């Protein structure tokens, strides 16, 4: 098994974990669980992007994309948490 196949296998496994987190987002018992599930999906997507960069040997481009995605994920998570805290749903 070469390195590209290993990274592809890890990416597929992480994709399955994203589906598990998506279940928590859809059927979560509360707003906090749904917000954390969404944040975890964003984090796993970052890792998958970097692994795709290794597979296609364009790590520099995919790291830039994943950094922008990480910033957006962080800002949206903070904004949603602040909104739900003021609304009183948390």
N, CA, C and O atoms as a CHARMM CRD file, in Angstrom:
* protein
*
  360
    1    1 UNK  N      0.86000  -1.18000   0.00000 PROA 1      0.00000
    2    1 UNK  CA     0.00000   0.00000   0.00000 PROA 1      0.00000
    3    1 UNK  C      0.89800   1.23200   0.00000 PROA 1      0.00000
    4    1 UNK  O      1.73000   1.41800   0.88800 PROA 1      0.00000
    5    2 UNK  N      0.70900   2.06200  -1.00800 PROA 2      0.00000
    6    2 UNK  CA     1.51900   3.27400  -1.05400 PROA 2      0.00000
    7    2 UNK  C      0.84000   4.40400  -0.28300 PROA 2      0.00000
    8    2 UNK  O     -0.26400   4.24800   0.23800 PROA 2      0.00000
    9    3 UNK  N      1.51100   5.51300  -0.22700 PROA 3      0.00000
   10    3 UNK  CA     1.06200   6.61700   0.61500 PROA 3      0.00000
   11    3 UNK  C     -0.24800   7.22900   0.12000 PROA 3      0.00000
   12    3 UNK  O     -1.08500   7.61900   0.93300 PROA 3      0.00000
   13    4 UNK  N     -0.44300   7.31900  -1.19700 PROA 4      0.00000
   14    4 UNK  CA    -1.68300   7.89500  -1.73200 PROA 4      0.00000
   15    4 UNK  C     -2.89200   7.04300  -1.36200 PROA 4      0.00000
   16    4 UNK  O     -3.95100   7.57400  -1.02800 PROA 4      0.00000
   17    5 UNK  N     -2.73300   5.71800  -1.42200 PROA 5      0.00000
   18    5 UNK  CA    -3.84000   4.83400  -1.04500 PROA 5      0.00000
   19    5 UNK  C     -4.14100   4.94900   0.45000 PROA 5      0.00000
   20    5 UNK  O     -5.29900   4.89400   0.86400 PROA 5      0.00000
   21    6 UNK  N     -3.09800   5.10700   1.24700 PROA 6      0.00000
   22    6 UNK  CA    -3.29800   5.26900   2.68600 PROA 6      0.00000
   23    6 UNK  C     -4.07300   6.55000   2.98900 PROA 6      0.00000
   24    6 UNK  O     -5.01200   6.53800   3.78500 PROA 6      0.00000
   25    7 UNK  N     -3.67800   7.66000   2.34900 PROA 7      0.00000
   26    7 UNK  CA    -4.38300   8.92000   2.57900 PROA 7      0.00000
   27    7 UNK  C     -5.81300   8.85300   2.06200 PROA 7      0.00000
   28    7 UNK  O     -6.71500   9.43400   2.66600 PROA 7      0.00000
   29    8 UNK  N     -6.03400   8.15200   0.95100 PROA 8      0.00000
   30    8 UNK  CA    -7.39000   7.99500   0.43200 PROA 8      0.00000
   31    8 UNK  C     -8.25000   7.17200   1.39300 PROA 8      0.00000
   32    8 UNK  O     -9.42300   7.48500   1.59900 PROA 8      0.00000
   33    9 UNK  N     -7.68100   6.14000   1.97100 PROA 9      0.00000
   34    9 UNK  CA    -8.41100   5.32100   2.94400 PROA 9      0.00000
   35    9 UNK  C     -8.75600   6.13500   4.18100 PROA 9      0.00000
   36    9 UNK  O     -9.88000   6.05700   4.67700 PROA 9      0.00000
   37   10 UNK  N     -7.82400   6.90000   4.67600 PROA 10     0.00000
   38   10 UNK  CA    -8.08500   7.74800   5.84500 PROA 10     0.00000
   39   10 UNK  C     -9.15500   8.78600   5.52400 PROA 10     0.00000
   40   10 UNK  O    -10.00300   9.07900   6.36800 PROA 10     0.00000
   41   11 UNK  N     -9.12700   9.34500   4.31700 PROA 11     0.00000
   42   11 UNK  CA   -10.14000  10.32600   3.92200 PROA 11     0.00000
   43   11 UNK  C    -11.53000   9.70600   3.87500 PROA 11     0.00000
   44   11 UNK  O    -12.50500  10.33900   4.28300 PROA 11     0.00000
   45   12 UNK  N    -11.62900   8.48900   3.38800 PROA 12     0.00000
   46   12 UNK  CA   -12.92700   7.80900   3.34000 PROA 12     0.00000
   47   12 UNK  C    -13.42800   7.51200   4.75300 PROA 12     0.00000
   48   12 UNK  O    -14.61600   7.66700   5.03600 PROA 12     0.00000
   49   13 UNK  N    -12.53600   7.09200   5.63100 PROA 13     0.00000
   50   13 UNK  CA   -12.93300   6.83600   7.02100 PROA 13     0.00000
   51   13 UNK  C    -13.40500   8.12800   7.69100 PROA 13     0.00000
   52   13 UNK  O    -14.40200   8.12600   8.41200 PROA 13     0.00000
   53   14 UNK  N    -12.69100   9.22800   7.45400 PROA 14     0.00000
   54   14 UNK  CA   -13.11500  10.51400   8.01500 PROA 14     0.00000
   55   14 UNK  C    -14.45800  10.95100   7.43200 PROA 14     0.00000
   56   14 UNK  O    -15.26900  11.55600   8.13300 PROA 14     0.00000
   57   15 UNK  N    -14.69700  10.65200   6.16100 PROA 15     0.00000
   58   15 UNK  CA   -15.99800  10.94600   5.56200 PROA 15     0.00000
   59   15 UNK  C    -17.12200  10.19400   6.24900 PROA 15     0.00000
   60   15 UNK  O    -18.21700  10.73000   6.42100 PROA 15     0.00000
   61   16 UNK  N    -16.85900   8.95600   6.64200 PROA 16     0.00000
   62   16 UNK  CA   -17.86500   8.19700   7.38900 PROA 16     0.00000
   63   16 UNK  C    -18.09900   8.79900   8.77400 PROA 16     0.00000
   64   16 UNK  O    -19.22700   8.81800   9.26900 PROA 16     0.00000
   65   17 UNK  N    -17.02500   9.28900   9.39400 PROA 17     0.00000
   66   17 UNK  CA   -17.18500   9.96000  10.68200 PROA 17     0.00000
   67   17 UNK  C    -17.98200  11.26000  10.54600 PROA 17     0.00000
   68   17 UNK  O    -18.71400  11.64500  11.45800 PROA 17     0.00000
   69   18 UNK  N    -17.83400  11.92600   9.40800 PROA 18     0.00000
   70   18 UNK  CA   -18.62400  13.13700   9.15200 PROA 18     0.00000
   71   18 UNK  C    -20.10800  12.78300   9.10800 PROA 18     0.00000
   72   18 UNK  O    -20.94400  13.54300   9.59900 PROA 18     0.00000
   73   19 UNK  N    -20.43800  11.63400   8.52100 PROA 19     0.00000
   74   19 UNK  CA   -21.84200  11.20600   8.48800 PROA 19     0.00000
   75   19 UNK  C    -22.37100  10.95000   9.89400 PROA 19     0.00000
   76   19 UNK  O    -23.53000  11.25000  10.18100 PROA 19     0.00000
   77   20 UNK  N    -21.53500  10.39800  10.77300 PROA 20     0.00000
   78   20 UNK  CA   -21.95900  10.21000  12.15600 PROA 20     0.00000
   79   20 UNK  C    -22.21300  11.54700  12.85300 PROA 20     0.00000
   80   20 UNK  O    -23.17500  11.69100  13.60700 PROA 20     0.00000
   81   21 UNK  N    -21.35000  12.50800  12.59600 PROA 21     0.00000
   82   21 UNK  CA   -21.54700  13.83700  13.17900 PROA 21     0.00000
   83   21 UNK  C    -22.78100  14.52100  12.59100 PROA 21     0.00000
   84   21 UNK  O    -23.47300  15.27300  13.27700 PROA 21     0.00000
   85   22 UNK  N    -23.04300  14.25000  11.32000 PROA 22     0.00000
   86   22 UNK  CA   -24.23400  14.82000  10.68800 PROA 22     0.00000
   87   22 UNK  C    -25.50800  14.29400  11.34800 PROA 22     0.00000
   88   22 UNK  O    -26.50000  15.01500  11.45200 PROA 22     0.00000
   89   23 UNK  N    -25.47600  13.04900  11.78900 PROA 23     0.00000
   90   23 UNK  CA   -26.61500  12.50700  12.53800 PROA 23     0.00000
   91   23 UNK  C    -26.85000  13.31300  13.81400 PROA 23     0.00000
   92   23 UNK  O    -27.99300  13.60100  14.16900 PROA 23     0.00000
   93   24 UNK  N    -25.76200  13.67700  14.50500 PROA 24     0.00000
   94   24 UNK  CA   -25.88900  14.46900  15.73300 PROA 24     0.00000
   95   24 UNK  C    -26.41300  15.87000  15.43300 PROA 24     0.00000
   96   24 UNK  O    -27.16100  16.43700  16.22900 PROA 24     0.00000
   97   25 UNK  N    -26.02700  16.42600  14.29500 PROA 25     0.00000
   98   25 UNK  CA   -26.50300  17.76000  13.92400 PROA 25     0.00000
   99   25 UNK  C    -27.99700  17.73100  13.63300 PROA 25     0.00000
  100   25 UNK  O    -28.72200  18.64000  14.03700 PROA 25     0.00000
  101   26 UNK  N    -28.45600  16.72200  12.95200 PROA 26     0.00000
  102   26 UNK  CA   -29.87500  16.65900  12.56600 PROA 26     0.00000
  103   26 UNK  C    -30.74700  16.25200  13.74500 PROA 26     0.00000
  104   26 UNK  O    -31.79700  16.85400  13.97000 PROA 26     0.00000
  105   27 UNK  N    -30.33100  15.24400  14.50000 PROA 27     0.00000
  106   27 UNK  CA   -31.17900  14.70800  15.56600 PROA 27     0.00000
  107   27 UNK  C    -30.65400  15.02300  16.96000 PROA 27     0.00000
  108   27 UNK  O    -30.96800  14.30900  17.91300 PROA 27     0.00000
  109   28 UNK  N    -29.86300  16.07700  17.09200 PROA 28     0.00000
  110   28 UNK  CA   -29.29100  16.42200  18.38600 PROA 28     0.00000
  111   28 UNK  C    -30.36300  16.81100  19.39100 PROA 28     0.00000
  112   28 UNK  O    -31.39000  17.38200  19.02300 PROA 28     0.00000
  113   29 UNK  N    -30.12400  16.50000  20.66300 PROA 29     0.00000
  114   29 UNK  CA   -31.12900  16.84100  21.67000 PROA 29     0.00000
  115   29 UNK  C    -31.21400  18.34000  21.96400 PROA 29     0.00000
  116   29 UNK  O    -32.22900  18.80300  22.48500 PROA 29     0.00000
  117   30 UNK  N    -30.19000  19.08900  21.64700 PROA 30     0.00000
  118   30 UNK  CA   -30.22400  20.51700  21.93400 PROA 30     0.00000
  119   30 UNK  C    -29.41100  21.31100  20.93400 PROA 30     0.00000
  120   30 UNK  O    -28.74000  20.76500  20.05900 PROA 30     0.00000
  121   31 UNK  N    -29.49700  22.62200  21.09600 PROA 31     0.00000
  122   31 UNK  CA   -28.79100  23.52200  20.18400 PROA 31     0.00000
  123   31 UNK  C    -27.28000  23.38300  20.35900 PROA 31     0.00000
  124   31 UNK  O    -26.53400  23.43100  19.38000 PROA 31     0.00000
  125   32 UNK  N    -26.82800  23.21100  21.59900 PROA 32     0.00000
  126   32 UNK  CA   -25.39800  23.10300  21.84400 PROA 32     0.00000
  127   32 UNK  C    -24.80700  21.87700  21.14400 PROA 32     0.00000
  128   32 UNK  O    -23.73500  21.96700  20.54500 PROA 32     0.00000
  129   33 UNK  N    -25.49100  20.74200  21.21400 PROA 33     0.00000
  130   33 UNK  CA   -24.99900  19.53400  20.53900 PROA 33     0.00000
  131   33 UNK  C    -24.95400  19.71800  19.03100 PROA 33     0.00000
  132   33 UNK  O    -24.03100  19.23700  18.37300 PROA 33     0.00000
  133   34 UNK  N    -25.92900  20.40000  18.48800 PROA 34     0.00000
  134   34 UNK  CA   -25.94600  20.64700  17.04300 PROA 34     0.00000
  135   34 UNK  C    -24.82000  21.57800  16.62700 PROA 34     0.00000
  136   34 UNK  O    -24.20700  21.38600  15.57600 PROA 34     0.00000
  137   35 UNK  N    -24.54700  22.58700  17.44800 PROA 35     0.00000
  138   35 UNK  CA   -23.47200  23.52700  17.14800 PROA 35     0.00000
  139   35 UNK  C    -22.10300  22.85100  17.21800 PROA 35     0.00000
  140   35 UNK  O    -21.24800  23.09300  16.36700 PROA 35     0.00000
  141   36 UNK  N    -21.89700  22.01900  18.21200 PROA 36     0.00000
  142   36 UNK  CA   -20.63500  21.28700  18.33600 PROA 36     0.00000
  143   36 UNK  C    -20.49200  20.28600  17.19000 PROA 36     0.00000
  144   36 UNK  O    -19.39400  20.10900  16.66100 PROA 36     0.00000
  145   37 UNK  N    -21.57600  19.63400  16.80200 PROA 37     0.00000
  146   37 UNK  CA   -21.53500  18.70500  15.67800 PROA 37     0.00000
  147   37 UNK  C    -21.15000  19.40000  14.38800 PROA 37     0.00000
  148   37 UNK  O    -20.38100  18.86200  13.59200 PROA 37     0.00000
  149   38 UNK  N    -21.67700  20.58600  14.18100 PROA 38     0.00000
  150   38 UNK  CA   -21.32800  21.35100  12.99000 PROA 38     0.00000
  151   38 UNK  C    -19.85100  21.75300  13.01300 PROA 38     0.00000
  152   38 UNK  O    -19.18300  21.71800  11.98000 PROA 38     0.00000
  153   39 UNK  N    -19.35200  22.12700  14.16200 PROA 39     0.00000
  154   39 UNK  CA   -17.94300  22.49800  14.28300 PROA 39     0.00000
  155   39 UNK  C    -17.03700  21.28900  14.02800 PROA 39     0.00000
  156   39 UNK  O    -15.99300  21.42100  13.38900 PROA 39     0.00000
  157   40 UNK  N    -17.42500  20.13500  14.51400 PROA 40     0.00000
  158   40 UNK  CA   -16.62600  18.92100  14.30100 PROA 40     0.00000
  159   40 UNK  C    -16.61900  18.54500  12.82300 PROA 40     0.00000
  160   40 UNK  O    -15.59500  18.10100  12.30400 PROA 40     0.00000
  161   41 UNK  N    -17.74300  18.71500  12.14400 PROA 41     0.00000
  162   41 UNK  CA   -17.79100  18.44700  10.70400 PROA 41     0.00000
  163   41 UNK  C    -16.81600  19.37000   9.97100 PROA 41     0.00000
  164   41 UNK  O    -16.11400  18.93500   9.05800 PROA 41     0.00000
  165   42 UNK  N    -16.77300  20.62700  10.36400 PROA 42     0.00000
  166   42 UNK  CA   -15.83900  21.56500   9.74500 PROA 42     0.00000
  167   42 UNK  C    -14.39000  21.17900   9.97600 PROA 42     0.00000
  168   42 UNK  O    -13.55900  21.31700   9.07800 PROA 42     0.00000
  169   43 UNK  N    -14.07700  20.69500  11.17400 PROA 43     0.00000
  170   43 UNK  CA   -12.71100  20.28300  11.48200 PROA 43     0.00000
  171   43 UNK  C    -12.31200  19.05100  10.67500 PROA 43     0.00000
  172   43 UNK  O    -11.19900  18.97800  10.15400 PROA 43     0.00000
  173   44 UNK  N    -13.20800  18.10000  10.57600 PROA 44     0.00000
  174   44 UNK  CA   -12.90800  16.89900   9.78700 PROA 44     0.00000
  175   44 UNK  C    -12.76700  17.24000   8.30100 PROA 44     0.00000
  176   44 UNK  O    -11.97500  16.61600   7.59400 PROA 44     0.00000
  177   45 UNK  N    -13.51800  18.20900   7.83400 PROA 45     0.00000
  178   45 UNK  CA   -13.39600  18.64200   6.44700 PROA 45     0.00000
  179   45 UNK  C    -12.02700  19.26400   6.19800 PROA 45     0.00000
  180   45 UNK  O    -11.45000  19.07600   5.12700 PROA 45     0.00000
  181   46 UNK  N    -11.49900  20.00200   7.17100 PROA 46     0.00000
  182   46 UNK  CA   -10.14900  20.55900   7.04400 PROA 46     0.00000
  183   46 UNK  C     -9.11000  19.46400   6.86500 PROA 46     0.00000
  184   46 UNK  O     -8.22600  19.56800   6.01500 PROA 46     0.00000
  185   47 UNK  N     -9.21900  18.43200   7.65600 PROA 47     0.00000
  186   47 UNK  CA    -8.26000  17.33200   7.56700 PROA 47     0.00000
  187   47 UNK  C     -8.37500  16.63000   6.22300 PROA 47     0.00000
  188   47 UNK  O     -7.36400  16.27200   5.61700 PROA 47     0.00000
  189   48 UNK  N     -9.60400  16.43200   5.75400 PROA 48     0.00000
  190   48 UNK  CA    -9.81000  15.79400   4.45300 PROA 48     0.00000
  191   48 UNK  C     -9.21600  16.65200   3.33500 PROA 48     0.00000
  192   48 UNK  O     -8.62600  16.11800   2.39600 PROA 48     0.00000
  193   49 UNK  N     -9.36300  17.97000   3.42700 PROA 49     0.00000
  194   49 UNK  CA    -8.77000  18.84900   2.41500 PROA 49     0.00000
  195   49 UNK  C     -7.24800  18.73000   2.37000 PROA 49     0.00000
  196   49 UNK  O     -6.65800  18.68300   1.29100 PROA 49     0.00000
  197   50 UNK  N     -6.62000  18.68100   3.53100 PROA 50     0.00000
  198   50 UNK  CA    -5.16200  18.55400   3.55500 PROA 50     0.00000
  199   50 UNK  C     -4.72800  17.20100   3.00600 PROA 50     0.00000
  200   50 UNK  O     -3.72700  17.11300   2.29400 PROA 50     0.00000
  201   51 UNK  N     -5.47400  16.14500   3.33000 PROA 51     0.00000
  202   51 UNK  CA    -5.14400  14.82900   2.78800 PROA 51     0.00000
  203   51 UNK  C     -5.30800  14.78800   1.27200 PROA 51     0.00000
  204   51 UNK  O     -4.51700  14.14500   0.58200 PROA 51     0.00000
  205   52 UNK  N     -6.31800  15.46200   0.75400 PROA 52     0.00000
  206   52 UNK  CA    -6.48300  15.54500  -0.70200 PROA 52     0.00000
  207   52 UNK  C     -5.30500  16.29000  -1.31800 PROA 52     0.00000
  208   52 UNK  O     -4.85700  15.94500  -2.41100 PROA 52     0.00000
  209   53 UNK  N     -4.80600  17.30000  -0.63300 PROA 53     0.00000
  210   53 UNK  CA    -3.61900  18.00100  -1.10200 PROA 53     0.00000
  211   53 UNK  C     -2.40700  17.08200  -1.18800 PROA 53     0.00000
  212   53 UNK  O     -1.61700  17.17600  -2.12800 PROA 53     0.00000
  213   54 UNK  N     -2.25900  16.18900  -0.20000 PROA 54     0.00000
  214   54 UNK  CA    -1.16800  15.22000  -0.26500 PROA 54     0.00000
  215   54 UNK  C     -1.35400  14.25400  -1.42600 PROA 54     0.00000
  216   54 UNK  O     -0.38800  13.89900  -2.10000 PROA 54     0.00000
  217   55 UNK  N     -2.58600  13.82900  -1.66300 PROA 55     0.00000
  218   55 UNK  CA    -2.84800  12.86700  -2.73600 PROA 55     0.00000
  219   55 UNK  C     -2.52000  13.47300  -4.09600 PROA 55     0.00000
  220   55 UNK  O     -1.89100  12.82000  -4.92900 PROA 55     0.00000
  221   56 UNK  N     -2.94200  14.71700  -4.32900 PROA 56     0.00000
  222   56 UNK  CA    -2.72000  15.35400  -5.63100 PROA 56     0.00000
  223   56 UNK  C     -1.38100  16.08800  -5.72800 PROA 56     0.00000
  224   56 UNK  O     -1.08500  16.71800  -6.74300 PROA 56     0.00000
  225   57 UNK  N     -0.57500  16.00100  -4.66400 PROA 57     0.00000
  226   57 UNK  CA     0.74200  16.65200  -4.61800 PROA 57     0.00000
  227   57 UNK  C      0.66200  18.16400  -4.83800 PROA 57     0.00000
  228   57 UNK  O      1.53500  18.76300  -5.46600 PROA 57     0.00000
  229   58 UNK  N     -0.39700  18.75900  -4.30900 PROA 58     0.00000
  230   58 UNK  CA    -0.59100  20.21300  -4.33600 PROA 58     0.00000
  231   58 UNK  C     -0.89200  20.70300  -2.92100 PROA 58     0.00000
  232   58 UNK  O     -1.87100  21.41600  -2.69800 PROA 58     0.00000
  233   59 UNK  N     -0.05700  20.32300  -1.98300 PROA 59     0.00000
  234   59 UNK  CA    -0.31100  20.60900  -0.58200 PROA 59     0.00000
  235   59 UNK  C     -0.36700  22.10500  -0.30800 PROA 59     0.00000
  236   59 UNK  O     -1.11600  22.53500   0.56900 PROA 59     0.00000
  237   60 UNK  N      0.40800  22.91100  -1.03800 PROA 60     0.00000
  238   60 UNK  CA     0.42100  24.34800  -0.79600 PROA 60     0.00000
  239   60 UNK  C     -0.94000  24.97700  -1.08500 PROA 60     0.00000
  240   60 UNK  O     -1.39900  25.82900  -0.32500 PROA 60     0.00000
  241   61 UNK  N     -1.58000  24.57100  -2.16300 PROA 61     0.00000
  242   61 UNK  CA    -2.88300  25.13000  -2.51700 PROA 61     0.00000
  243   61 UNK  C     -3.96500  24.67500  -1.53600 PROA 61     0.00000
  244   61 UNK  O     -4.80400  25.47700  -1.12500 PROA 61     0.00000
  245   62 UNK  N     -3.95100  23.39300  -1.15900 PROA 62     0.00000
  246   62 UNK  CA    -4.99800  22.88000  -0.28800 PROA 62     0.00000
  247   62 UNK  C     -4.84000  23.35000   1.15800 PROA 62     0.00000
  248   62 UNK  O     -5.82700  23.44600   1.88800 PROA 62     0.00000
  249   63 UNK  N     -3.61700  23.64100   1.57300 PROA 63     0.00000
  250   63 UNK  CA    -3.43400  24.20300   2.91400 PROA 63     0.00000
  251   63 UNK  C     -4.00800  25.61300   2.96600 PROA 63     0.00000
  252   63 UNK  O     -4.62700  25.98900   3.96100 PROA 63     0.00000
  253   64 UNK  N     -3.81500  26.39200   1.91600 PROA 64     0.00000
  254   64 UNK  CA    -4.40500  27.73200   1.86800 PROA 64     0.00000
  255   64 UNK  C     -5.92700  27.67100   1.91500 PROA 64     0.00000
  256   64 UNK  O     -6.56400  28.44200   2.63300 PROA 64     0.00000
  257   65 UNK  N     -6.49900  26.76000   1.15400 PROA 65     0.00000
  258   65 UNK  CA    -7.95800  26.60200   1.14700 PROA 65     0.00000
  259   65 UNK  C     -8.44700  26.16000   2.51800 PROA 65     0.00000
  260   65 UNK  O     -9.46500  26.65500   3.00300 PROA 65     0.00000
  261   66 UNK  N     -7.73300  25.23200   3.14800 PROA 66     0.00000
  262   66 UNK  CA    -8.17600  24.74400   4.44700 PROA 66     0.00000
  263   66 UNK  C     -8.02600  25.80900   5.53900 PROA 66     0.00000
  264   66 UNK  O     -8.82300  25.83800   6.47800 PROA 66     0.00000
  265   67 UNK  N     -7.02400  26.68000   5.43300 PROA 67     0.00000
  266   67 UNK  CA    -6.89500  27.76700   6.40800 PROA 67     0.00000
  267   67 UNK  C     -8.05600  28.75300   6.31100 PROA 67     0.00000
  268   67 UNK  O     -8.58100  29.20300   7.33000 PROA 67     0.00000
  269   68 UNK  N     -8.44800  29.08100   5.10100 PROA 68     0.00000
  270   68 UNK  CA    -9.59700  29.96800   4.92700 PROA 68     0.00000
  271   68 UNK  C    -10.85900  29.29900   5.45000 PROA 68     0.00000
  272   68 UNK  O    -11.68700  29.94200   6.09400 PROA 68     0.00000
  273   69 UNK  N    -11.00600  28.01200   5.17400 PROA 69     0.00000
  274   69 UNK  CA   -12.17100  27.27600   5.66200 PROA 69     0.00000
  275   69 UNK  C    -12.16800  27.20100   7.18400 PROA 69     0.00000
  276   69 UNK  O    -13.22800  27.26800   7.80600 PROA 69     0.00000
  277   70 UNK  N    -10.99800  27.06400   7.79000 PROA 70     0.00000
  278   70 UNK  CA   -10.90800  27.02200   9.25400 PROA 70     0.00000
  279   70 UNK  C    -11.32200  28.35700   9.86500 PROA 70     0.00000
  280   70 UNK  O    -12.03100  28.38900  10.87100 PROA 70     0.00000
  281   71 UNK  N    -10.88400  29.45000   9.26200 PROA 71     0.00000
  282   71 UNK  CA   -11.28800  30.76500   9.76700 PROA 71     0.00000
  283   71 UNK  C    -12.79600  30.96800   9.65100 PROA 71     0.00000
  284   71 UNK  O    -13.43500  31.46400  10.57800 PROA 71     0.00000
  285   72 UNK  N    -13.35400  30.58500   8.51900 PROA 72     0.00000
  286   72 UNK  CA   -14.80800  30.71100   8.35100 PROA 72     0.00000
  287   72 UNK  C    -15.56000  29.83200   9.34800 PROA 72     0.00000
  288   72 UNK  O    -16.56800  30.25900   9.91100 PROA 72     0.00000
  289   73 UNK  N    -15.08100  28.62000   9.56700 PROA 73     0.00000
  290   73 UNK  CA   -15.71900  27.71800  10.51600 PROA 73     0.00000
  291   73 UNK  C    -15.67200  28.29900  11.92500 PROA 73     0.00000
  292   73 UNK  O    -16.65900  28.23200  12.65800 PROA 73     0.00000
  293   74 UNK  N    -14.54200  28.86400  12.30300 PROA 74     0.00000
  294   74 UNK  CA   -14.39300  29.45100  13.63500 PROA 74     0.00000
  295   74 UNK  C    -15.30900  30.65700  13.81900 PROA 74     0.00000
  296   74 UNK  O    -15.97500  30.78400  14.84600 PROA 74     0.00000
  297   75 UNK  N    -15.34100  31.53300  12.83400 PROA 75     0.00000
  298   75 UNK  CA   -16.16300  32.74600  12.94200 PROA 75     0.00000
  299   75 UNK  C    -17.64800  32.39400  12.98700 PROA 75     0.00000
  300   75 UNK  O    -18.39400  32.97100  13.77800 PROA 75     0.00000
  301   76 UNK  N    -18.07800  31.46500  12.15900 PROA 76     0.00000
  302   76 UNK  CA   -19.49500  31.07800  12.13800 PROA 76     0.00000
  303   76 UNK  C    -19.88400  30.38800  13.44300 PROA 76     0.00000
  304   76 UNK  O    -20.98400  30.60800  13.95000 PROA 76     0.00000
  305   77 UNK  N    -19.00600  29.56300  13.98900 PROA 77     0.00000
  306   77 UNK  CA   -19.30300  28.89900  15.25800 PROA 77     0.00000
  307   77 UNK  C    -19.43800  29.91400  16.38700 PROA 77     0.00000
  308   77 UNK  O    -20.35700  29.82400  17.20200 PROA 77     0.00000
  309   78 UNK  N    -18.52700  30.87500  16.43500 PROA 78     0.00000
  310   78 UNK  CA   -18.63200  31.90900  17.46600 PROA 78     0.00000
  311   78 UNK  C    -19.88300  32.76800  17.30100 PROA 78     0.00000
  312   78 UNK  O    -20.55100  33.09500  18.28200 PROA 78     0.00000
  313   79 UNK  N    -20.19500  33.12600  16.07300 PROA 79     0.00000
  314   79 UNK  CA   -21.38100  33.95200  15.83300 PROA 79     0.00000
  315   79 UNK  C    -22.65700  33.20300  16.20000 PROA 79     0.00000
  316   79 UNK  O    -23.56200  33.78000  16.80300 PROA 79     0.00000
  317   80 UNK  N    -22.73400  31.94000  15.84700 PROA 80     0.00000
  318   80 UNK  CA   -23.92600  31.15200  16.17800 PROA 80     0.00000
  319   80 UNK  C    -24.04400  30.95400  17.68600 PROA 80     0.00000
  320   80 UNK  O    -25.14500  31.02500  18.23200 PROA 80     0.00000
  321   81 UNK  N    -22.92400  30.70600  18.36600 PROA 81     0.00000
  322   81 UNK  CA   -22.96700  30.54100  19.81900 PROA 81     0.00000
  323   81 UNK  C    -23.41300  31.82200  20.50600 PROA 81     0.00000
  324   81 UNK  O    -24.20300  31.78300  21.44900 PROA 81     0.00000
  325   82 UNK  N    -22.91300  32.95400  20.03600 PROA 82     0.00000
  326   82 UNK  CA   -23.31500  34.23200  20.62700 PROA 82     0.00000
  327   82 UNK  C    -24.79700  34.50700  20.36700 PROA 82     0.00000
  328   82 UNK  O    -25.50400  34.99600  21.24900 PROA 82     0.00000
  329   83 UNK  N    -25.26300  34.19300  19.16100 PROA 83     0.00000
  330   83 UNK  CA   -26.67100  34.40700  18.83000 PROA 83     0.00000
  331   83 UNK  C    -27.57200  33.54400  19.71300 PROA 83     0.00000
  332   83 UNK  O    -28.55600  34.03700  20.26300 PROA 83     0.00000
  333   84 UNK  N    -27.24100  32.26700  19.85000 PROA 84     0.00000
  334   84 UNK  CA   -28.08800  31.38700  20.64900 PROA 84     0.00000
  335   84 UNK  C    -27.97800  31.69600  22.13200 PROA 84     0.00000
  336   84 UNK  O    -28.91800  31.43600  22.88200 PROA 84     0.00000
  337   85 UNK  N    -26.84900  32.24500  22.57400 PROA 85     0.00000
  338   85 UNK  CA   -26.72000  32.63300  23.97500 PROA 85     0.00000
  339   85 UNK  C    -27.61900  33.83600  24.26500 PROA 85     0.00000
  340   85 UNK  O    -28.28400  33.87700  25.30000 PROA 85     0.00000
  341   86 UNK  N    -27.64100  34.80400  23.36500 PROA 86     0.00000
  342   86 UNK  CA   -28.50500  35.97800  23.57200 PROA 86     0.00000
  343   86 UNK  C    -29.97600  35.62400  23.45100 PROA 86     0.00000
  344   86 UNK  O    -30.82400  36.19400  24.13700 PROA 86     0.00000
  345   87 UNK  N    -30.26800  34.67500  22.56700 PROA 87     0.00000
  346   87 UNK  CA   -31.65900  34.25000  22.38800 PROA 87     0.00000
  347   87 UNK  C    -32.14600  33.44300  23.57800 PROA 87     0.00000
  348   87 UNK  O    -33.34700  33.37900  23.84200 PROA 87     0.00000
  349   88 UNK  N    -31.21600  32.82800  24.29800 PROA 88     0.00000
  350   88 UNK  CA   -31.57900  32.03200  25.46900 PROA 88     0.00000
  351   88 UNK  C    -31.83500  30.58900  25.15400 PROA 88     0.00000
  352   88 UNK  O    -32.45500  29.89100  25.95600 PROA 88     0.00000
  353   89 UNK  N    -31.38300  30.11200  24.01900 PROA 89     0.00000
  354   89 UNK  CA   -31.61000  28.72200  23.63700 PROA 89     0.00000
  355   89 UNK  C    -30.56700  27.79000  24.24000 PROA 89     0.00000
  356   89 UNK  O    -30.76000  26.57400  24.25400 PROA 89     0.00000
  357   90 UNK  N    -29.45900  28.34700  24.74100 PROA 90     0.00000
  358   90 UNK  CA   -28.41200  27.49500  25.30700 PROA 90     0.00000
  359   90 UNK  C    -28.54400  27.44100  26.80100 PROA 90     0.00000
  360   90 UNK  O    -27.75300  26.77200  27.46600 PROA 90     0.00000
